[in-house]
Amino acid sequence: MMTFSKLKTLTVIALTIAHCTGSAYAGEIWVSNEKDDTISVIDDTTFTVIKTLEVGERPRGITFSKDYSVLYLCASDSDTVQMIDPDTGKILHELPSGEDPEQFVLHPDNKHLYIANEDDAITTVVNVETRQVIAQIDVGIEPEGMAISPDGKIAITTSETTNMAHWIDTSTQKIFANTLVDQRPRHAEFTPDGSQLWVSAEIGGTISVFKVADQSEIAKVNFAIKGVHSDRVQPVGFKMTKDAKFAFVALGPANHIAVVDMQTYKAVKYIQVGRRVWHMAFNSDESLLFTTNGVSGDVTIIDVASFKPIKSVKVGRFPWGVAWRPTN
């Protein structure tokens, strides 16, 4: 007889194979609505909202466990990270996240959550199995962005007011390097091979690219949209394709997504979306990109192959975070 744990393992393996081979896998797009205290769930094939869940106050960062059985949500004004059963919508637990959790990242071990606490200038590390804080790391003023290397050895916190990326050794939970970036860093991502770190600067209007081996800056990505004043070009969230060919960058009040060639560090295309675009998520095979547009209260769906928007879906007020999960 196949045990539940074996079935769960086989499911994760199947999802991983589908993701790596690029085959389409039906799923859902989960969107945190900052002003409504809700999550909207969009079917990624019919492009319709299929359910809305009530959650904690001012939901922002959102991510799933590795097997998609748990949703983690930063309820910023509730000063907690909520663990939610995505099948029932039930809140399972509230983690001791520190004050004003805004973004977080789950370690590859599926056990440790690294959380940026904006009001406290700390990064809180929580063991999600024991639901205990195991470390609180002093960082710069107004931390927001969080990233973790593919091998799990380095965590990154970006501090908006200090204008730094803080490099954390996850084996010791200590900072081993600090690197300056342009004004108001908002988001960070490692490249798929772990060799580079990219950090967006909202007010600086750039993305800084660092070599992970020695934390040196190797490139700067700039943006310019015809007919849009440079003050409105404010890069925030971004996503990279698995093949490291393109990075899609949300440009905030510029109401556009930039498509950046990851080899040349140049923007090769701009895609108009809704108003005040924040973050984005791919579907399973990266054929579609879903962007959260805060001011217009909708999600833009982009055909990745053609770099063209194909539909907008109305959600709650001020959609912010977004994550995908499979449904079969």
C-alpha positions as CSV (number, residue, x, y, z in Angstrom):
1,M,0.0,0.0,0.0
2,M,1.3,3.4,-0.9
3,T,1.6,5.7,2.2
4,F,0.6,9.3,2.1
5,S,4.3,10.4,2.5
6,K,5.3,8.3,-0.5
7,L,2.4,9.7,-2.6
8,K,3.4,13.2,-1.5
9,T,7.0,12.6,-2.5
10,L,5.9,11.2,-5.9
11,T,3.7,14.3,-6.5
12,V,6.6,16.6,-5.8
13,I,8.9,14.6,-8.2
14,A,6.2,14.8,-10.9
15,L,5.8,18.6,-10.4
16,T,9.6,19.1,-10.5
17,I,9.9,17.1,-13.8
18,A,7.1,19.1,-15.4
19,H,8.7,22.3,-14.3
20,C,12.1,21.4,-15.5
21,T,11.0,20.0,-18.8
22,G,8.8,23.0,-19.6
23,S,5.6,21.0,-20.0
24,A,2.5,22.9,-19.2
25,Y,0.9,22.2,-15.8
26,A,-2.5,23.6,-14.8
27,G,-2.4,25.8,-11.8
28,E,-3.6,28.8,-9.8
29,I,-2.2,32.3,-9.3
30,W,-2.5,33.5,-5.7
31,V,-2.6,37.3,-5.3
32,S,-2.4,39.2,-2.0
33,N,-4.6,42.3,-1.9
34,E,-3.0,44.8,0.4
35,K,-6.0,47.1,1.0
36,D,-8.7,44.4,1.2
37,D,-7.0,41.9,3.5
38,T,-7.8,39.2,1.1
39,I,-6.2,36.8,-1.4
40,S,-7.6,36.4,-4.9
41,V,-7.1,33.0,-6.6
42,I,-7.0,33.0,-10.4
43,D,-7.3,29.9,-12.6
44,D,-4.3,30.1,-14.9
45,T,-6.1,28.5,-17.8
46,T,-9.5,30.2,-17.7
47,F,-8.1,33.5,-16.3
48,T,-11.0,33.9,-13.9
49,V,-11.0,34.5,-10.1
50,I,-12.2,31.2,-8.6
51,K,-12.1,32.2,-5.0
52,T,-11.3,34.9,-2.5
53,L,-10.0,34.3,1.0
54,E,-10.0,36.6,4.0
55,V,-6.5,36.8,5.7
56,G,-4.6,39.0,8.1
57,E,-4.2,42.8,7.8
58,R,-2.2,44.3,4.9
59,P,-1.1,41.1,3.2
60,R,2.0,41.5,1.1
61,G,4.7,38.8,0.6
62,I,3.4,35.4,-0.4
63,T,5.0,32.0,-1.2
64,F,4.4,28.3,-1.1
65,S,6.2,25.5,0.6
66,K,8.2,23.2,-1.7
67,D,5.4,20.7,-2.0
68,Y,2.7,23.4,-2.3
69,S,0.8,22.1,0.8
70,V,1.3,25.3,2.8
71,L,0.9,28.9,1.8
72,Y,3.0,31.5,3.7
73,L,1.7,35.0,3.8
74,C,3.2,38.2,5.3
75,A,0.3,39.9,7.2
76,S,2.2,43.1,7.7
77,D,-0.1,45.1,9.9
78,S,-1.0,41.9,11.9
79,D,2.8,41.5,12.6
80,T,2.7,37.9,11.7
81,V,3.4,35.4,8.9
82,Q,0.3,33.2,8.4
83,M,0.5,29.5,7.5
84,I,-2.6,28.7,5.3
85,D,-3.9,25.5,4.0
86,P,-4.4,26.4,0.3
87,D,-7.0,23.6,-0.2
88,T,-9.4,24.7,2.5
89,G,-8.3,28.4,3.0
90,K,-7.9,27.7,6.7
91,I,-5.2,29.6,8.7
92,L,-3.2,26.8,10.3
93,H,-0.7,28.8,12.4
94,E,0.6,32.3,12.9
95,L,4.4,32.5,13.0
96,P,6.4,34.8,15.3
97,S,7.7,36.9,12.5
98,G,8.7,40.1,14.2
99,E,7.1,43.5,13.5
100,D,5.8,44.5,10.0
101,P,6.9,41.5,8.0
102,E,6.9,42.7,4.3
103,Q,8.8,40.1,2.2
104,F,10.4,36.8,3.0
105,V,12.1,33.8,1.4
106,L,11.9,30.1,2.2
107,H,15.2,28.2,2.4
108,P,15.7,25.3,0.1
109,D,15.5,23.0,3.1
110,N,11.7,23.9,3.3
111,K,12.2,24.6,7.0
112,H,13.6,28.0,7.5
113,L,11.9,31.3,6.6
114,Y,13.9,34.5,6.3
115,I,11.7,37.5,7.0
116,A,12.4,41.2,6.5
117,N,11.0,43.3,9.4
118,E,10.7,46.8,8.1
119,D,10.0,48.6,11.3
120,D,12.6,46.9,13.4
121,A,15.6,46.9,11.0
122,I,16.1,43.2,11.5
123,T,15.8,39.9,9.6
124,T,14.0,37.2,11.5
125,V,14.7,33.6,10.9
126,V,11.9,31.2,11.8
127,N,11.8,27.4,11.9
128,V,8.4,26.7,10.3
129,E,8.3,23.2,11.8
130,T,8.8,24.2,15.4
131,R,7.3,27.7,14.8
132,Q,10.1,29.2,16.8
133,V,12.4,32.1,16.1
134,I,16.0,30.8,15.8
135,A,17.8,34.1,14.9
136,Q,17.2,37.8,14.6
137,I,19.9,39.6,12.5
138,D,20.5,43.3,12.7
139,V,20.4,44.8,9.2
140,G,20.0,48.3,7.7
141,I,17.1,50.7,8.1
142,E,13.7,49.6,6.5
143,P,14.6,46.1,5.3
144,E,12.3,44.7,2.6
145,G,13.8,42.5,-0.2
146,M,14.8,39.0,0.6
147,A,16.6,36.3,-1.5
148,I,18.3,33.1,-0.9
149,S,21.0,31.4,-3.1
150,P,20.0,28.1,-4.9
151,D,22.4,26.2,-2.6
152,G,20.9,27.8,0.5
153,K,24.2,29.0,1.8
154,I,23.5,32.8,1.4
155,A,20.5,34.9,2.3
156,I,20.2,38.5,1.2
157,T,18.3,41.3,2.9
158,T,17.9,44.7,1.2
159,S,17.5,47.8,3.3
160,E,15.6,50.7,1.6
161,T,16.9,53.6,3.6
162,T,20.5,52.3,4.1
163,N,20.7,51.5,0.4
164,M,22.5,48.2,1.0
165,A,22.3,44.5,0.3
166,H,23.3,42.5,3.4
167,W,24.9,39.1,2.7
168,I,24.0,36.6,5.4
169,D,25.8,33.2,6.0
170,T,22.9,30.8,6.7
171,S,25.2,28.4,8.6
172,T,26.0,31.1,11.2
173,Q,23.1,33.5,10.7
174,K,25.7,36.3,10.5
175,I,26.3,39.1,8.0
176,F,29.6,38.6,6.2
177,A,29.4,41.4,3.6
178,N,27.4,44.6,2.9
179,T,27.2,46.1,-0.6
180,L,26.0,49.6,-1.6
181,V,23.2,49.8,-4.2
182,D,21.3,52.7,-5.7
183,Q,18.6,54.5,-3.7
184,R,15.8,52.4,-2.1
185,P,16.5,48.8,-3.0
186,R,13.2,46.8,-3.1
187,H,13.9,43.3,-4.4
188,A,16.7,40.8,-4.9
189,E,17.1,37.6,-6.8
190,F,20.0,35.2,-7.5
191,T,20.4,33.9,-11.0
192,P,19.4,30.3,-11.5
193,D,23.0,29.1,-11.4
194,G,23.7,31.1,-8.2
195,S,26.6,33.0,-9.7
196,Q,25.0,36.5,-9.7
197,L,22.8,38.6,-7.4
198,W,20.5,41.2,-8.9
199,V,19.0,44.0,-6.7
200,S,16.4,46.6,-7.9
201,A,16.6,50.2,-6.7
202,E,13.2,51.9,-6.8
203,I,14.3,55.5,-6.6
204,G,17.7,54.9,-8.2
205,G,15.8,53.5,-11.2
206,T,18.3,50.7,-11.8
207,I,19.2,47.1,-11.1
208,S,22.7,46.4,-9.7
209,V,24.3,43.0,-10.6
210,F,26.9,41.5,-8.3
211,K,29.3,38.6,-8.7
212,V,28.4,36.3,-5.8
213,A,32.0,34.9,-5.4
214,D,33.4,38.2,-4.2
215,Q,30.3,40.5,-4.0
216,S,31.8,42.9,-6.6
217,E,29.4,44.8,-8.9
218,I,29.7,43.6,-12.5
219,A,26.9,45.5,-14.2
220,K,24.1,48.1,-13.9
221,V,20.8,47.8,-15.7
222,N,19.2,51.1,-16.7
223,F,15.7,51.8,-18.1
224,A,14.2,54.4,-20.4
225,I,10.7,54.4,-21.8
226,K,9.6,56.7,-24.6
227,G,7.0,59.1,-23.3
228,V,7.5,58.2,-19.7
229,H,9.4,60.6,-17.4
230,S,12.4,59.0,-15.7
231,D,11.1,59.8,-12.3
232,R,8.2,57.3,-12.9
233,V,10.6,54.5,-13.9
234,Q,10.9,52.7,-10.5
235,P,12.0,49.1,-10.7
236,V,10.7,46.9,-7.9
237,G,9.9,43.1,-8.3
238,F,11.4,41.0,-11.0
239,K,11.5,37.4,-12.2
240,M,14.1,35.5,-14.3
241,T,13.5,32.7,-16.7
242,K,14.9,29.3,-15.8
243,D,17.3,29.4,-18.8
244,A,18.7,32.8,-17.6
245,K,17.8,34.4,-20.9
246,F,15.5,37.1,-19.8
247,A,14.6,39.0,-16.6
248,F,11.1,40.6,-16.4
249,V,11.2,43.8,-14.3
250,A,8.2,45.6,-12.8
251,L,8.7,49.4,-13.2
252,G,6.1,50.6,-10.7
253,P,4.3,53.9,-11.6
254,A,5.8,53.7,-15.2
255,N,3.0,51.0,-15.7
256,H,5.4,48.9,-17.7
257,I,7.3,45.6,-17.5
258,A,10.9,45.7,-18.8
259,V,12.3,42.7,-20.6
260,V,16.0,42.6,-19.9
261,D,18.5,40.5,-21.8
262,M,20.5,38.8,-19.0
263,Q,23.7,38.4,-21.1
264,T,23.9,42.1,-22.2
265,Y,22.1,43.6,-19.2
266,K,20.0,45.7,-21.6
267,A,16.3,46.3,-21.7
268,V,15.1,44.9,-25.1
269,K,11.4,45.5,-24.7
270,Y,8.8,47.3,-22.6
271,I,5.3,45.9,-22.0
272,Q,2.5,48.1,-20.9
273,V,0.5,46.7,-18.0
274,G,-1.9,48.0,-15.3
275,R,-1.2,50.9,-13.0
276,R,1.6,50.7,-10.4
277,V,2.9,47.2,-11.2
278,W,4.6,45.6,-8.2
279,H,5.4,41.9,-8.6
280,M,4.9,38.9,-10.9
281,A,4.8,35.1,-11.2
282,F,5.2,32.7,-14.1
283,N,2.9,29.7,-14.7
284,S,4.4,26.2,-14.8
285,D,6.1,26.3,-18.2
286,E,6.9,30.1,-18.2
287,S,4.6,30.6,-21.2
288,L,2.6,33.2,-19.2
289,L,3.6,35.9,-16.8
290,F,1.1,37.4,-14.2
291,T,1.7,40.9,-12.9
292,T,0.1,42.6,-9.9
293,N,-1.0,46.2,-10.6
294,G,-1.7,48.0,-7.3
295,V,-3.5,51.1,-8.3
296,S,-5.6,49.6,-11.0
297,G,-6.5,46.6,-8.8
298,D,-5.9,44.0,-11.5
299,V,-3.5,41.4,-12.8
300,T,-2.1,41.6,-16.3
301,I,-1.4,38.3,-18.1
302,I,1.5,38.4,-20.6
303,D,2.3,36.0,-23.3
304,V,6.0,35.4,-22.7
305,A,6.8,34.3,-26.3
306,S,5.4,37.4,-27.9
307,F,6.1,39.8,-25.0
308,K,2.4,41.0,-25.4
309,P,-0.3,41.4,-22.7
310,I,-3.3,39.3,-23.5
311,K,-5.8,39.9,-20.7
312,S,-6.4,41.8,-17.4
313,V,-8.2,40.2,-14.5
314,K,-9.8,42.3,-11.8
315,V,-8.9,41.3,-8.2
316,G,-9.0,43.1,-4.9
317,R,-7.8,46.5,-3.9
318,F,-4.0,47.1,-4.3
319,P,-2.8,43.6,-5.3
320,W,0.8,43.3,-4.2
321,G,2.3,39.8,-3.9
322,V,1.8,36.8,-6.2
323,A,2.6,33.1,-6.3
324,W,1.8,30.1,-8.5
325,R,0.8,26.6,-7.4
326,P,-0.3,23.4,-9.4
327,T,-3.8,22.0,-9.2
328,N,-3.3,18.6,-10.8
